[in-house]
Amino acid sequence: MAENLKAIRRRIKSVESTRKMTQAMKLVSAAKLRRAQERASLARPYAEALKDVLEELAKGASGLGHPLLTERPVKRRGYIVLTSDRGLCGPYNSGVLRLVEGQRQAGAVVMVAVGKKGRDIFRRRQDEILAEFAPIGDNPDYLLAEAIGQAASTAFLSGAVDQVDLVWSASVSSVLSRPKTERLLPVVPPAAETALSHVAPLFEPSEERVLAGLLPAYVNGVIYSALVDAKAAEHAARMVAMDNATRNAGDLIRSLVLVRNRARQAAITGEIAEIVGGAAALV
Amino acid sequence: MNSYQLRIVTPERPFFEGPCTFLIVRTEDGEIGVLHGHTPLVSPLVPTVVDLRLENDSEGRRYLAVSGGFLEVRPDKVTLLARTAEWAGEIDQERAEAARLRAEEHLLDTAADRERARFAKRRAEARLQAARAEQGPAARLAHDRSAG
């Protein structure tokens, strides 16, 4: 009996320290989430301004031609998959990876792995990895987006892949995210909202040259937006996962305490019985 | 003097917003000045120093360096979409000078990526130019003359 009691006490202590850790991780994620959300909202004005310019260009000019816009029959698809570097974030990575898995039947796929988790999985499955960016840290910057965009554009222009999709866990609300796919290349020019009634701008030196500069910037901008969005979603997912873990640990501790008390009571009862028995024998 | 609303945004954050009376930037075609009522225009920028005259600024002129991007002029507002932007006062001249020398070395090195080196050189020059402009017209003139 005494052995059993000791084991239960040890178990309670261990669960208590686990709870402390999950609690701390939850708080850390909450703080990081706030920062990531702020970065995501700071990135919005640039993304929107860039989109406006591209809309303007697509509207003004008919029959724009650029290699990054050219559609061709899709034989090999490339996926830029944004995952986290670390685990303990619930269904954050598995959702994204499952989505990619679903595309595999449709034909040959090539991966651009962003984040350690995705990279490790693709390596283990011996997927063709075009480029990998890991670890990406907590604050991915625009330079990273440029590097990813460069790798994707090069692969697309060289004909290594015929289409590139971006897959990430997109924030739906501050605690909910959902895996999402967006076509990156060839670029789909954003559809202009109903005619803004103002003078069409001049494009200098020429529409082609402006487009040639604008498209890579647009691709990088889309990637950067997804990166910061995915980071916010990651911290949110981890926060929720750690909150659940903390609550589960609490439940477990409560039921263990009951068992412990029962065992302790049983031990005391046993001892009293022994004493009473011994005293009775002496009389 | 008439002013217009100027916005400078970078991918990572909005950099500046406020009324401006005049600005000068360098586009792929050359230097361009934008006053109130400029015709709508979109043009790619090379790495450049941006010369701003703000409406309500006692100092009158502000300088910053951008490493490429786009200038978008609309009837109601002007937007600079800059890849990166730095106020002249925040630029570390020694670092910029070191970057310029490094880029020049790369330009001589046939194995290096020439395109990138040329871009790096122009960016470093823009930063130096902005930093010098901030220090006063004398330094700026001297530099312009030496640059030929």
Interface residues (C-beta under 8 A of the other chain):
Chain A: R39 L42 A43 P45 Y46 A47 A49 L50 D52 V53 E56 L57 D141 Y142 A145 H198 V199 A200 P201 L202 F203 E204 P205 R209 V210 G213 L214 A217 N220 G221 Y224
Chain B: R7 V9 T10 P11 E12 R13 P14 T27 E28 D29 T39 P40 L41 V42 S43 P44 G69 F70 E72 V73 R74 P75 T79 L81 R83
